[in-house]
Amino acid sequence: MLKVSGQALLAVAEYFKVLSEVSRLQVLCCLKSGGKNVTEIIEATGLGQANVSKHLKVLAQAGIVTRTPQGTSVFYEITDPIVFQLCEVVCDRLGIRLDEQTQQLEELKNLRG
């Protein structure tokens, strides 16, 4: 049996905590097509400047995005696109659960009817 240290599990939990915020996921989705500056992210997401800056800081500290100064702007890019694969796995699983729940509801309706 594989034994995982508490520190390793804490790091995994912190990574998922970063991904558990809707606004951060919006920012990540915005960056999927390529690097953008804060103004572009604000326009794409509809989030406020302070909100976007706060979430970019959290994402950068977690190593999920990188900051690259270019002239008077700073551009943000996804560090590792595997983050999107994680989101796809979760979405696929949620879709399966929803299908199962829909099927159960149909079965219950048939029992009533």
Secondary structure, DSSP 8 states (H G I E B T S, - for coil): -----HHHHHHHHHHHHHTT-HHHHHHHHHHTTS-EEHHHHHHHH---HHHHHHHHHHHHHTTSEEEEEETTEEEEEES-THHHHHHHHHHHHHHHHHHHHHHHHHHHHHHH-
